[in-house]
Amino acid sequence: MRWVKNFRETASSADKKRPGKRRSNRTPETVQRVRQALTKSPRRSARRHAAALRLSR
């Protein structure tokens, strides 16, 4: 198992950082969709909003 090997090598269960730039989905359209969803359902959790909008948390 990969995590066992990582733990033996580093004495940590934390995942290694990956090279490269993190992907972002922050487009004006996405921002607008999120704002509308928050206005419509402000009490809904971030996890449920993300699932409904098909975004990562």
Contacts in CASP RR format, 6 or more apart in sequence:
PFRMAT RR
TARGET T0000
AUTHOR 0000-0000-0000
METHOD contacts of the structure
MODEL  1
MRWVKNFRETASSADKKRPGKRRSNRTPETVQRVRQALTKSPRRSARRHA
AALRLSR
3 13 0 8 1.000
6 12 0 8 1.000
6 13 0 8 1.000
6 15 0 8 1.000
6 16 0 8 1.000
7 13 0 8 1.000
25 55 0 8 1.000
25 56 0 8 1.000
30 53 0 8 1.000
30 55 0 8 1.000
33 53 0 8 1.000
34 49 0 8 1.000
34 53 0 8 1.000
34 55 0 8 1.000
37 44 0 8 1.000
37 49 0 8 1.000
37 52 0 8 1.000
37 53 0 8 1.000
38 49 0 8 1.000
41 49 0 8 1.000
44 52 0 8 1.000
46 57 0 8 1.000
47 57 0 8 1.000
49 55 0 8 1.000
50 56 0 8 1.000
50 57 0 8 1.000
END
